[in-house]
Amino acid sequence: MEKKREYYLDIAKVASMIGVIVVHTGAISWYEAPFGVYPWGVLNIFDMLGRFSVPVFLMISGYLFLNPQRQVNSSDIFKRYIPRLLCAFFFWSFLYALITSGFMTSRSLAGGVGEKLLHDTSAGRYHMWYIFTIAGLYIITPALRPVAADRKAMRYFLLTSFILTYLIPTLQLIPIVSKYTFWLTGRFDLSHISGYVLYYLAGYYFGTEDLSPKQRKKIYALGIGSALIMFVVVSVMIISQQYPAHTYHEYTNAGMPLFGLSAFVFFRYRFKDVDPDTKLMRAIIQLSKMNLGMYLVHDFGLIAFRKIGLKPVMVAPFIMLPIMALADYAISFCIVFVISHIPVLKKWII
């Protein structure tokens, strides 16, 4: 029996894609000093608001791939999903490398251009780390499915993983606490064991758990509270140090799973009964199908913005950054829309 389409996932995908672009658009001017309340502080607001996106992407993947109604075995993973991800990675990575290596201007592989081209192709663009992360999660999916089928085991894993992989390492970032906890955080590192698996399993658990209104309010409070704390800490640390570190709001910090979870739960319950036949919803469904391709290509627009000197702080960033982000979203859509009409490319690179 085919599972009924859950349209809130389409909305969550599109919103998360916009969130990714907002974060990366703000990054164009993120490293420009001075780091003060304005205009840099505005970039930090948008950066924090968009940070729910990657956790939600991972939770959606976990919700879909760990579902027992979906037949996913090791053969499917290594013959279907992994080859497609690798093809997409190297195809777009090579195109990005052509631009960033200097080959387009020098038209020669001499002078270190060839070496840089090879390096940039194999390393991938900064945002393409996600491809290998999701590929790794796909690979261990058959081992995670029995855990996902056991609610008690899943609750145990989520709690211990959050404490050991996110909460304790985050304590190390607090100067007053770090000198007393280094003996623990410096040695008890389980990030390579759980890490992003927490998001993956949480997506299935909270996508199938029946949450009461009271429970949802608690999750929202935790998510909003953690986001506000991260925003304040990032602002204070960077403005005081005059150094634009991302350390305090990485996806591996304790606040991010809570922020991402609150967003995921919000999408699930706010849009669970959405009408799929409206023009807006039909458009969202089509956009959600292009999500992977748009994620892969969205940096081309941002590279173009940098080349022509377009920055989110050129005028009021409250206005400029959203305009640039929407423009990049439109550029990404156009690229993927064209490719989606080319059968072979549609299958392997988007």
Secondary structure, 3 states (H helix, E strand, C coil): CCCCCCHHHHHHHHHHHHHHHHHHHHCCCCCCCCCCCCCHHHHHHHHHHHHHHHHHHHHHHHHHHCCCCCCCCHHHHHHHHHHHHHHHHHHHHHHHHHHHCCHHHHCCCCCCHHHHHHHHHHHCCHHHHHHHHHHHHHHCHHHHHHHHCCHHHHHHHHHHHHHHHHHHHHHCCCHHHHHHHHHHHCCCCCCCCCCCHHHHHHHHHHHHCCCCHHHHHHHHHHHHHHHHHHHHHHHHHHHHHCCCCCHHHCCCCCHHHHHHHHHHHHHHHHCCCCCCCCHHHHHHHHHHHCHHHHHHHHHHHHHHHHHCCCCCCCCCHHHHHHHHHHHHHHHHHHHHHHHCCCHHHHHHCC
